[in-house]
Each structure stands twice: as C-alpha cells, then as structure tokens.
Amino acid sequence: MNILERIHADFNAYLERFFTITPDILATVSFTINTDEQKAQFGDINSNAAMVLAKHVHQNPMQVGELIA
C-alpha cells in the first residue's frame, strides 16, 4: 500500500466515524484524493469529498468541508 492509498483508507475511516456514514453508503460514493504536482514537495493534497458527501448528509458542501478541515 502506497502513501496515497493509506491516506485514502484512513480518510474513509474518518468520514465513516465523523459523519456516521454506513459502509454501504461509503461503497456507493466515490471521491478522489489529488496531489498538485507543483506543490508536491509541501505535501499538498485535496479531495472532492465535501461535494460528494453533502448530498448524503443533507448539508451544504461548504459546511461539510469546514467540518472535514
């Protein structure tokens, strides 16, 4: 398992606990974790998880993003 796969797995576990998302819902949603090649040396990553989860938790994506951060 490489570092991005590990981050993705840990992020999934965090979202499952924090938002009380069931594993079956997590299995139906797909989000990505991206790295910016120009900022790779800083460990910069981003994700579309707030946009994807907002519908399932019935909240504004901005609010979901703030909760994740």
Buried (B, 14 or more C-beta within 10 A) or exposed (E): EEEEEEBBEEBBEEBBEEBEBEEEBBEEBEBEBEBEEEEEEEEEBEBBBBEBBBEBBEBEBEEBBEBBE
